[in-house]
């Protein structure tokens, strides 16, 4: 093979190496299936790439750095495939690994590209982004006055993250807004404590999973043990709203806590190695109590795996709004110099064979979220007029010294007050609690009753 670029031996050898690697690394069964025409087309496209590179090297206004040009070419190639495939620098790859381990420095949002626009999937609870009021589906138009139109998610993440205590300004468009709004946020160390829980009412526990990291299943089991030590669990609300996902193995093991048998999720790709099935195993915990699972448009990926498994096995009732619809599997491949490659290799399927990709999970009971306004506080049912408040109302007939339950003053603990405030502001949670109370009541009546012997 003669050198078509005698003036640029670097270009020649780079393209020769690319062609050699392509031939050597392609699996035999793929080469057999593609045929000569497919290989010829690949060679033609590589030749076009080499031509462009050669022209840049000879004619660009400044001397180009070959290494950086190739990094850009690889990033552009992956970005043209789907929003989740990407080439990561050593810093970006390290940040991704740190995030799954439990912390990073930034503002605390999960982002993606939707219709070519950088979009918030969900803010991480308790982070600067969450406290500032960012919401799922917000469009990030600028970062520090730099338009995001041409940014990949990884490029945006790099700009959003930084040293703790530094600031970043993002310009947001939200549906219904006529103008962009700027949010200036102070970066912070984002510790990802992914599980929290508390009792909403006697026996009815609320569990929130913010994302799926390496310790999530362990943390969830520990939370359940703590709650059981306080009192028996009669029902649970599992809140996966605005949970952007995370590690596949953690989603599987969390779903396994509530399922004793059957398929949890399967994956299917182009090659046989990507076809996998994951099944539940009988666990040591008794988790047969009624279960309500909350999802919304910010529930993505691993959250949808758990939701799909619970729904298809009819283990619980899904409440809320349709989930995000990220049903693809990404494989991480370490590269030289600490870089990493993230490529989409398969799709997720629920136990019933449904693809999550671009469709998401539709809840059993759809409850659109209603924004809370301070004036809504006046509708608190505890503040409404009752019969006992009327002048000269008739008594219940009991002796005067016996206190009526309605007139008994209530003393709420700080935890109970927090629960009541959360219920007042969150209509989806109120609906979930009402459904759970109905299920636990039905469950109690459904138990065999003791026989009464008549004399």
One Martini backbone bead per residue (centre of mass of N, CA, C, O) as a GRO file, in nm:
protein
  455
    1UNK     BB    1   0.092   0.039   0.027
    2UNK     BB    2   0.067   0.352  -0.053
    3UNK     BB    3   0.130   0.688   0.012
    4UNK     BB    4  -0.119   0.946  -0.012
    5UNK     BB    5   0.069   1.124   0.220
    6UNK     BB    6   0.381   1.233   0.173
    7UNK     BB    7   0.358   1.510   0.350
    8UNK     BB    8   0.203   1.302   0.582
    9UNK     BB    9   0.307   1.047   0.772
   10UNK     BB   10   0.123   1.055   1.018
   11UNK     BB   11  -0.144   1.005   0.877
   12UNK     BB   12  -0.072   0.736   0.752
   13UNK     BB   13  -0.012   0.576   1.017
   14UNK     BB   14  -0.276   0.619   1.159
   15UNK     BB   15  -0.461   0.486   0.943
   16UNK     BB   16  -0.321   0.214   0.941
   17UNK     BB   17  -0.374   0.146   1.237
   18UNK     BB   18  -0.681   0.164   1.228
   19UNK     BB   19  -0.723  -0.060   1.019
   20UNK     BB   20  -0.581  -0.284   1.178
   21UNK     BB   21  -0.752  -0.272   1.436
   22UNK     BB   22  -1.023  -0.323   1.304
   23UNK     BB   23  -0.948  -0.610   1.203
   24UNK     BB   24  -0.835  -0.742   1.474
   25UNK     BB   25  -1.091  -0.661   1.678
   26UNK     BB   26  -1.293  -0.790   1.513
   27UNK     BB   27  -1.510  -1.015   1.524
   28UNK     BB   28  -1.553  -1.285   1.330
   29UNK     BB   29  -1.871  -1.281   1.305
   30UNK     BB   30  -1.880  -0.990   1.199
   31UNK     BB   31  -1.706  -1.016   0.947
   32UNK     BB   32  -1.885  -1.237   0.817
   33UNK     BB   33  -2.150  -1.053   0.805
   34UNK     BB   34  -2.058  -0.791   0.650
   35UNK     BB   35  -1.854  -0.804   0.438
   36UNK     BB   36  -1.697  -0.638   0.186
   37UNK     BB   37  -1.877  -0.383   0.164
   38UNK     BB   38  -1.848  -0.290   0.458
   39UNK     BB   39  -1.538  -0.260   0.456
   40UNK     BB   40  -1.518  -0.063   0.222
   41UNK     BB   41  -1.681   0.161   0.359
   42UNK     BB   42  -1.495   0.200   0.598
   43UNK     BB   43  -1.243   0.278   0.433
   44UNK     BB   44  -1.365   0.526   0.298
   45UNK     BB   45  -1.424   0.685   0.558
   46UNK     BB   46  -1.128   0.687   0.657
   47UNK     BB   47  -1.022   0.843   0.413
   48UNK     BB   48  -1.184   1.098   0.463
   49UNK     BB   49  -1.066   1.153   0.738
   50UNK     BB   50  -0.771   1.176   0.639
   51UNK     BB   51  -0.817   1.414   0.450
   52UNK     BB   52  -0.911   1.616   0.662
   53UNK     BB   53  -0.661   1.598   0.842
   54UNK     BB   54  -0.461   1.690   0.626
   55UNK     BB   55  -0.589   1.969   0.570
   56UNK     BB   56  -0.557   2.076   0.856
   57UNK     BB   57  -0.250   2.048   0.881
   58UNK     BB   58  -0.195   2.245   0.625
   59UNK     BB   59  -0.442   2.496   0.662
   60UNK     BB   60  -0.467   2.575   0.933
   61UNK     BB   61  -0.412   2.864   1.110
   62UNK     BB   62  -0.314   2.650   1.313
   63UNK     BB   63  -0.149   2.432   1.483
   64UNK     BB   64  -0.221   2.108   1.532
   65UNK     BB   65  -0.333   1.867   1.773
   66UNK     BB   66  -0.361   1.544   1.724
   67UNK     BB   67  -0.465   1.439   1.996
   68UNK     BB   68  -0.711   1.637   2.020
   69UNK     BB   69  -0.847   1.567   1.753
   70UNK     BB   70  -0.903   1.269   1.825
   71UNK     BB   71  -1.074   1.319   2.071
   72UNK     BB   72  -1.294   1.477   1.919
   73UNK     BB   73  -1.367   1.251   1.720
   74UNK     BB   74  -1.455   1.042   1.927
   75UNK     BB   75  -1.673   1.212   2.066
   76UNK     BB   76  -1.843   1.264   1.809
   77UNK     BB   77  -1.901   0.968   1.741
   78UNK     BB   78  -2.055   0.901   2.007
   79UNK     BB   79  -2.264   1.140   2.000
   80UNK     BB   80  -2.406   1.025   1.729
   81UNK     BB   81  -2.555   0.782   1.869
   82UNK     BB   82  -2.596   0.873   2.185
   83UNK     BB   83  -2.632   1.035   2.499
   84UNK     BB   84  -2.455   0.786   2.665
   85UNK     BB   85  -2.221   0.801   2.481
   86UNK     BB   86  -1.861   0.822   2.576
   87UNK     BB   87  -1.571   1.015   2.613
   88UNK     BB   88  -1.332   1.000   2.881
   89UNK     BB   89  -1.143   1.145   3.069
   90UNK     BB   90  -0.961   1.098   3.342
   91UNK     BB   91  -1.133   1.292   3.515
   92UNK     BB   92  -1.416   1.186   3.433
   93UNK     BB   93  -1.369   0.890   3.515
   94UNK     BB   94  -1.309   0.950   3.810
   95UNK     BB   95  -1.579   1.091   3.879
   96UNK     BB   96  -1.760   0.848   3.819
   97UNK     BB   97  -1.637   0.663   4.035
   98UNK     BB   98  -1.693   0.851   4.276
   99UNK     BB   99  -2.000   0.866   4.252
  100UNK     BB  100  -2.051   0.555   4.304
  101UNK     BB  101  -1.905   0.571   4.592
  102UNK     BB  102  -2.036   0.882   4.725
  103UNK     BB  103  -1.881   1.145   4.582
  104UNK     BB  104  -1.888   1.505   4.490
  105UNK     BB  105  -1.812   1.813   4.316
  106UNK     BB  106  -2.104   2.034   4.303
  107UNK     BB  107  -2.468   2.068   4.240
  108UNK     BB  108  -2.664   1.810   4.184
  109UNK     BB  109  -2.707   1.678   3.874
  110UNK     BB  110  -2.891   1.521   3.621
  111UNK     BB  111  -2.800   1.475   3.274
  112UNK     BB  112  -2.911   1.541   2.928
  113UNK     BB  113  -3.019   1.478   2.592
  114UNK     BB  114  -3.299   1.664   2.444
  115UNK     BB  115  -3.335   1.753   2.137
  116UNK     BB  116  -3.036   1.895   2.170
  117UNK     BB  117  -3.087   1.952   2.486
  118UNK     BB  118  -2.995   2.043   2.788
  119UNK     BB  119  -3.115   1.826   3.055
  120UNK     BB  120  -3.293   1.771   3.338
  121UNK     BB  121  -3.361   1.492   3.516
  122UNK     BB  122  -3.236   1.544   3.821
  123UNK     BB  123  -3.214   1.634   4.138
  124UNK     BB  124  -3.034   1.606   4.420
  125UNK     BB  125  -3.108   1.568   4.726
  126UNK     BB  126  -2.988   1.854   4.910
  127UNK     BB  127  -2.870   2.023   4.695
  128UNK     BB  128  -2.810   2.312   4.537
  129UNK     BB  129  -3.013   2.249   4.308
  130UNK     BB  130  -3.253   2.174   4.488
  131UNK     BB  131  -3.259   2.435   4.673
  132UNK     BB  132  -3.296   2.630   4.411
  133UNK     BB  133  -3.532   2.470   4.219
  134UNK     BB  134  -3.467   2.253   4.041
  135UNK     BB  135  -3.597   2.058   3.759
  136UNK     BB  136  -3.736   1.846   3.582
  137UNK     BB  137  -3.690   1.955   3.238
  138UNK     BB  138  -3.487   2.149   3.251
  139UNK     BB  139  -3.317   2.396   3.058
  140UNK     BB  140  -2.978   2.428   2.965
  141UNK     BB  141  -2.849   2.707   2.798
  142UNK     BB  142  -2.632   2.803   3.021
  143UNK     BB  143  -2.276   2.828   3.123
  144UNK     BB  144  -2.138   3.096   3.205
  145UNK     BB  145  -2.255   3.219   2.917
  146UNK     BB  146  -2.236   2.938   2.777
  147UNK     BB  147  -2.348   2.769   2.536
  148UNK     BB  148  -2.500   2.425   2.512
  149UNK     BB  149  -2.562   2.325   2.217
  150UNK     BB  150  -2.252   2.178   2.176
  151UNK     BB  151  -2.275   2.007   2.424
  152UNK     BB  152  -2.191   1.759   2.613
  153UNK     BB  153  -2.252   1.612   2.905
  154UNK     BB  154  -1.951   1.602   2.989
  155UNK     BB  155  -1.888   1.901   2.940
  156UNK     BB  156  -2.100   2.008   3.139
  157UNK     BB  157  -2.000   1.866   3.394
  158UNK     BB  158  -1.723   2.002   3.397
  159UNK     BB  159  -1.849   2.292   3.443
  160UNK     BB  160  -2.023   2.224   3.703
  161UNK     BB  161  -1.779   2.135   3.821
  162UNK     BB  162  -1.576   2.178   4.128
  163UNK     BB  163  -1.474   2.349   4.369
  164UNK     BB  164  -1.538   2.402   4.676
  165UNK     BB  165  -1.713   2.728   4.686
  166UNK     BB  166  -1.770   2.768   4.408
  167UNK     BB  167  -1.917   2.916   4.118
  168UNK     BB  168  -2.227   2.880   3.919
  169UNK     BB  169  -2.399   2.977   3.615
  170UNK     BB  170  -2.738   2.913   3.516
  171UNK     BB  171  -2.953   2.893   3.231
  172UNK     BB  172  -3.311   2.872   3.246
  173UNK     BB  173  -3.569   2.672   3.096
  174UNK     BB  174  -3.926   2.673   3.146
  175UNK     BB  175  -4.225   2.578   3.132
  176UNK     BB  176  -4.391   2.903   3.106
  177UNK     BB  177  -4.150   3.066   3.039
  178UNK     BB  178  -4.034   3.366   2.878
  179UNK     BB  179  -3.761   3.360   3.040
  180UNK     BB  180  -3.466   3.344   3.150
  181UNK     BB  181  -3.303   3.193   3.436
  182UNK     BB  182  -3.077   3.260   3.689
  183UNK     BB  183  -2.838   3.038   3.858
  184UNK     BB  184  -2.647   3.073   4.152
  185UNK     BB  185  -2.406   2.835   4.252
  186UNK     BB  186  -2.264   2.651   4.517
  187UNK     BB  187  -2.030   2.445   4.545
  188UNK     BB  188  -2.034   2.099   4.665
  189UNK     BB  189  -2.020   1.836   4.860
  190UNK     BB  190  -2.167   1.529   4.741
  191UNK     BB  191  -2.325   1.332   4.944
  192UNK     BB  192  -2.437   0.992   4.889
  193UNK     BB  193  -2.720   0.931   5.061
  194UNK     BB  194  -2.951   0.700   4.937
  195UNK     BB  195  -3.097   0.649   5.230
  196UNK     BB  196  -3.425   0.695   5.381
  197UNK     BB  197  -3.629   0.689   5.694
  198UNK     BB  198  -3.983   0.675   5.814
  199UNK     BB  199  -4.261   0.721   6.003
  200UNK     BB  200  -4.588   0.827   5.928
  201UNK     BB  201  -4.723   0.585   6.072
  202UNK     BB  202  -4.823   0.332   6.230
  203UNK     BB  203  -4.642   0.090   6.034
  204UNK     BB  204  -4.576   0.329   5.820
  205UNK     BB  205  -4.323   0.339   5.583
  206UNK     BB  206  -4.067   0.558   5.462
  207UNK     BB  207  -3.875   0.533   5.150
  208UNK     BB  208  -3.569   0.681   5.023
  209UNK     BB  209  -3.418   0.679   4.692
  210UNK     BB  210  -3.182   0.875   4.517
  211UNK     BB  211  -2.971   0.638   4.442
  212UNK     BB  212  -2.742   0.397   4.277
  213UNK     BB  213  -2.501   0.260   4.477
  214UNK     BB  214  -2.281   0.054   4.638
  215UNK     BB  215  -2.465   0.096   4.931
  216UNK     BB  216  -2.776   0.074   4.897
  217UNK     BB  217  -2.864  -0.209   4.994
  218UNK     BB  218  -2.732  -0.194   5.267
  219UNK     BB  219  -2.883   0.062   5.363
  220UNK     BB  220  -3.170  -0.048   5.336
  221UNK     BB  221  -3.145  -0.283   5.537
  222UNK     BB  222  -3.070  -0.103   5.777
  223UNK     BB  223  -3.328   0.068   5.783
  224UNK     BB  224  -3.524  -0.171   5.827
  225UNK     BB  225  -3.405  -0.262   6.096
  226UNK     BB  226  -3.458  -0.003   6.250
  227UNK     BB  227  -3.766   0.005   6.215
  228UNK     BB  228  -3.824  -0.278   6.342
  229UNK     BB  229  -3.713  -0.198   6.626
  230UNK     BB  230  -3.956   0.000   6.678
  231UNK     BB  231  -4.165  -0.150   6.468
  232UNK     BB  232  -4.386  -0.288   6.289
  233UNK     BB  233  -4.433  -0.357   5.950
  234UNK     BB  234  -4.734  -0.289   5.739
  235UNK     BB  235  -4.605  -0.067   5.538
  236UNK     BB  236  -4.490   0.082   5.213
  237UNK     BB  237  -4.302   0.364   5.087
  238UNK     BB  238  -4.136   0.386   4.771
  239UNK     BB  239  -3.914   0.647   4.674
  240UNK     BB  240  -3.820   0.725   4.311
  241UNK     BB  241  -3.814   1.013   4.280
  242UNK     BB  242  -3.562   1.166   4.117
  243UNK     BB  243  -3.414   0.898   4.024
  244UNK     BB  244  -3.142   0.854   3.795
  245UNK     BB  245  -2.986   0.603   3.919
  246UNK     BB  246  -2.713   0.362   3.824
  247UNK     BB  247  -2.655   0.060   3.942
  248UNK     BB  248  -2.752  -0.245   3.839
  249UNK     BB  249  -2.695  -0.433   4.087
  250UNK     BB  250  -2.864  -0.252   4.285
  251UNK     BB  251  -3.138  -0.277   4.152
  252UNK     BB  252  -3.159  -0.583   4.178
  253UNK     BB  253  -3.121  -0.606   4.494
  254UNK     BB  254  -3.363  -0.430   4.567
  255UNK     BB  255  -3.584  -0.596   4.426
  256UNK     BB  256  -3.510  -0.863   4.585
  257UNK     BB  257  -3.631  -0.778   4.861
  258UNK     BB  258  -3.946  -0.799   4.727
  259UNK     BB  259  -3.845  -1.070   4.589
  260UNK     BB  260  -3.840  -1.441   4.570
  261UNK     BB  261  -3.913  -1.460   4.254
  262UNK     BB  262  -3.805  -1.427   3.944
  263UNK     BB  263  -3.784  -1.188   3.721
  264UNK     BB  264  -3.631  -0.866   3.695
  265UNK     BB  265  -3.417  -0.859   3.443
  266UNK     BB  266  -3.324  -0.786   3.101
  267UNK     BB  267  -3.076  -0.818   2.836
  268UNK     BB  268  -3.024  -0.675   2.496
  269UNK     BB  269  -2.811  -0.728   2.219
  270UNK     BB  270  -2.610  -0.792   1.943
  271UNK     BB  271  -2.464  -0.980   2.138
  272UNK     BB  272  -2.463  -1.252   2.339
  273UNK     BB  273  -2.307  -1.127   2.590
  274UNK     BB  274  -2.559  -0.909   2.639
  275UNK     BB  275  -2.736  -1.152   2.726
  276UNK     BB  276  -2.937  -1.117   3.021
  277UNK     BB  277  -3.035  -1.256   3.344
  278UNK     BB  278  -3.235  -1.162   3.642
  279UNK     BB  279  -3.300  -1.314   3.955
  280UNK     BB  280  -3.472  -1.399   4.221
  281UNK     BB  281  -3.428  -1.446   4.576
  282UNK     BB  282  -3.458  -1.577   4.869
  283UNK     BB  283  -3.492  -1.409   5.163
  284UNK     BB  284  -3.453  -1.304   5.511
  285UNK     BB  285  -3.686  -1.109   5.467
  286UNK     BB  286  -4.002  -0.982   5.559
  287UNK     BB  287  -4.180  -0.838   5.254
  288UNK     BB  288  -4.525  -0.874   5.242
  289UNK     BB  289  -4.614  -0.606   5.254
  290UNK     BB  290  -4.750  -0.340   5.153
  291UNK     BB  291  -4.678  -0.162   4.834
  292UNK     BB  292  -4.555   0.166   4.744
  293UNK     BB  293  -4.457   0.324   4.431
  294UNK     BB  294  -4.275   0.613   4.349
  295UNK     BB  295  -4.304   0.808   4.044
  296UNK     BB  296  -4.137   0.998   3.776
  297UNK     BB  297  -3.972   1.186   3.532
  298UNK     BB  298  -3.698   1.138   3.726
  299UNK     BB  299  -3.720   0.836   3.673
  300UNK     BB  300  -3.428   0.629   3.609
  301UNK     BB  301  -3.330   0.335   3.506
  302UNK     BB  302  -3.291   0.176   3.789
  303UNK     BB  303  -3.574   0.268   3.879
  304UNK     BB  304  -3.721   0.119   3.638
  305UNK     BB  305  -3.642  -0.164   3.715
  306UNK     BB  306  -3.788  -0.176   3.984
  307UNK     BB  307  -4.068  -0.088   3.886
  308UNK     BB  308  -4.110  -0.312   3.670
  309UNK     BB  309  -4.089  -0.554   3.864
  310UNK     BB  310  -4.316  -0.478   4.060
  311UNK     BB  311  -4.541  -0.457   3.846
  312UNK     BB  312  -4.523  -0.738   3.698
  313UNK     BB  313  -4.554  -0.896   3.991
  314UNK     BB  314  -4.763  -0.750   4.176
  315UNK     BB  315  -4.624  -0.631   4.452
  316UNK     BB  316  -4.724  -0.339   4.371
  317UNK     BB  317  -4.807   0.012   4.362
  318UNK     BB  318  -4.803   0.256   4.118
  319UNK     BB  319  -4.725   0.607   4.175
  320UNK     BB  320  -4.785   0.894   3.956
  321UNK     BB  321  -4.557   0.933   3.692
  322UNK     BB  322  -4.401   0.906   3.416
  323UNK     BB  323  -4.112   0.799   3.328
  324UNK     BB  324  -3.825   0.868   3.147
  325UNK     BB  325  -3.677   0.622   2.956
  326UNK     BB  326  -3.399   0.464   3.052
  327UNK     BB  327  -3.321   0.151   2.865
  328UNK     BB  328  -2.997   0.147   2.883
  329UNK     BB  329  -2.675   0.000   2.844
  330UNK     BB  330  -2.363   0.068   3.006
  331UNK     BB  331  -2.020   0.037   2.917
  332UNK     BB  332  -1.709   0.027   3.085
  333UNK     BB  333  -1.387   0.134   2.938
  334UNK     BB  334  -1.071   0.129   2.975
  335UNK     BB  335  -0.811   0.357   2.900
  336UNK     BB  336  -0.558   0.517   2.821
  337UNK     BB  337  -0.451   0.743   3.061
  338UNK     BB  338  -0.740   0.704   3.231
  339UNK     BB  339  -0.947   0.668   3.042
  340UNK     BB  340  -1.293   0.640   2.901
  341UNK     BB  341  -1.557   0.416   2.790
  342UNK     BB  342  -1.903   0.481   2.696
  343UNK     BB  343  -2.128   0.222   2.594
  344UNK     BB  344  -2.399   0.114   2.425
  345UNK     BB  345  -2.511  -0.248   2.450
  346UNK     BB  346  -2.818  -0.233   2.561
  347UNK     BB  347  -3.140  -0.343   2.676
  348UNK     BB  348  -3.408  -0.318   2.876
  349UNK     BB  349  -3.626  -0.566   3.047
  350UNK     BB  350  -3.894  -0.666   3.173
  351UNK     BB  351  -4.052  -0.944   3.284
  352UNK     BB  352  -4.279  -0.881   3.044
  353UNK     BB  353  -4.093  -0.753   2.791
  354UNK     BB  354  -4.044  -0.456   2.835
  355UNK     BB  355  -3.941  -0.161   2.712
  356UNK     BB  356  -3.805   0.134   2.851
  357UNK     BB  357  -3.721   0.276   2.604
  358UNK     BB  358  -3.880   0.589   2.563
  359UNK     BB  359  -4.136   0.502   2.767
  360UNK     BB  360  -4.131   0.377   3.030
  361UNK     BB  361  -4.330   0.403   3.328
  362UNK     BB  362  -4.662   0.334   3.401
  363UNK     BB  363  -4.866   0.392   3.634
  364UNK     BB  364  -5.141   0.269   3.796
  365UNK     BB  365  -5.152   0.559   3.944
  366UNK     BB  366  -5.223   0.867   3.823
  367UNK     BB  367  -5.040   1.159   3.968
  368UNK     BB  368  -5.019   1.469   3.936
  369UNK     BB  369  -4.824   1.724   4.011
  370UNK     BB  370  -4.885   1.977   4.262
  371UNK     BB  371  -4.810   2.273   4.329
  372UNK     BB  372  -4.713   2.452   4.604
  373UNK     BB  373  -4.891   2.686   4.811
  374UNK     BB  374  -4.922   2.877   5.086
  375UNK     BB  375  -5.241   2.909   5.064
  376UNK     BB  376  -5.298   2.597   5.110
  377UNK     BB  377  -5.286   2.594   5.426
  378UNK     BB  378  -5.596   2.675   5.466
  379UNK     BB  379  -5.682   2.355   5.393
  380UNK     BB  380  -5.649   2.237   5.658
  381UNK     BB  381  -5.843   2.004   5.817
  382UNK     BB  382  -5.768   2.087   6.120
  383UNK     BB  383  -5.906   2.395   6.063
  384UNK     BB  384  -6.184   2.309   6.059
  385UNK     BB  385  -6.505   2.306   6.119
  386UNK     BB  386  -6.684   2.173   6.399
  387UNK     BB  387  -6.923   2.063   6.607
  388UNK     BB  388  -6.752   2.124   6.872
  389UNK     BB  389  -6.741   2.446   6.793
  390UNK     BB  390  -7.024   2.484   6.859
  391UNK     BB  391  -7.261   2.648   7.007
  392UNK     BB  392  -7.447   2.440   7.203
  393UNK     BB  393  -7.365   2.163   7.169
  394UNK     BB  394  -7.419   1.838   7.170
  395UNK     BB  395  -7.349   1.582   7.340
  396UNK     BB  396  -7.244   1.231   7.361
  397UNK     BB  397  -7.356   1.129   7.667
  398UNK     BB  398  -7.128   1.148   7.844
  399UNK     BB  399  -6.967   1.210   8.096
  400UNK     BB  400  -6.821   1.510   8.174
  401UNK     BB  401  -6.532   1.379   8.260
  402UNK     BB  402  -6.530   1.273   7.975
  403UNK     BB  403  -6.324   1.280   7.710
  404UNK     BB  404  -6.331   1.370   7.397
  405UNK     BB  405  -6.153   1.284   7.126
  406UNK     BB  406  -6.199   1.555   6.965
  407UNK     BB  407  -6.095   1.735   7.225
  408UNK     BB  408  -5.827   1.623   7.218
  409UNK     BB  409  -5.517   1.709   7.245
  410UNK     BB  410  -5.241   1.747   7.026
  411UNK     BB  411  -4.908   1.601   7.040
  412UNK     BB  412  -4.642   1.667   6.837
  413UNK     BB  413  -4.376   1.571   6.699
  414UNK     BB  414  -4.129   1.673   6.497
  415UNK     BB  415  -4.167   1.435   6.300
  416UNK     BB  416  -4.475   1.470   6.256
  417UNK     BB  417  -4.463   1.759   6.150
  418UNK     BB  418  -4.292   1.689   5.902
  419UNK     BB  419  -4.493   1.496   5.774
  420UNK     BB  420  -4.732   1.696   5.750
  421UNK     BB  421  -4.580   1.900   5.570
  422UNK     BB  422  -4.519   1.702   5.340
  423UNK     BB  423  -4.814   1.624   5.277
  424UNK     BB  424  -4.915   1.913   5.211
  425UNK     BB  425  -4.693   1.947   4.958
  426UNK     BB  426  -4.763   1.629   4.860
  427UNK     BB  427  -4.991   1.475   4.663
  428UNK     BB  428  -4.858   1.201   4.594
  429UNK     BB  429  -4.809   1.112   4.887
  430UNK     BB  430  -5.100   1.121   4.980
  431UNK     BB  431  -5.203   0.906   4.785
  432UNK     BB  432  -5.018   0.679   4.878
  433UNK     BB  433  -5.114   0.670   5.173
  434UNK     BB  434  -5.412   0.610   5.121
  435UNK     BB  435  -5.364   0.343   4.975
  436UNK     BB  436  -5.206   0.202   5.200
  437UNK     BB  437  -5.428   0.214   5.416
  438UNK     BB  438  -5.627   0.043   5.255
  439UNK     BB  439  -5.452  -0.212   5.232
  440UNK     BB  440  -5.406  -0.262   5.538
  441UNK     BB  441  -5.704  -0.285   5.606
  442UNK     BB  442  -5.766  -0.521   5.419
  443UNK     BB  443  -5.550  -0.710   5.534
  444UNK     BB  444  -5.678  -0.730   5.816
  445UNK     BB  445  -5.962  -0.843   5.719
  446UNK     BB  446  -5.828  -1.098   5.561
  447UNK     BB  447  -5.789  -1.227   5.816
  448UNK     BB  448  -5.834  -1.465   6.026
  449UNK     BB  449  -6.090  -1.514   6.248
  450UNK     BB  450  -6.198  -1.556   6.549
  451UNK     BB  451  -6.386  -1.782   6.712
  452UNK     BB  452  -6.712  -1.769   6.850
  453UNK     BB  453  -6.847  -1.908   7.139
  454UNK     BB  454  -7.150  -2.020   7.212
  455UNK     BB  455  -7.357  -2.112   7.486
   0.00000   0.00000   0.00000
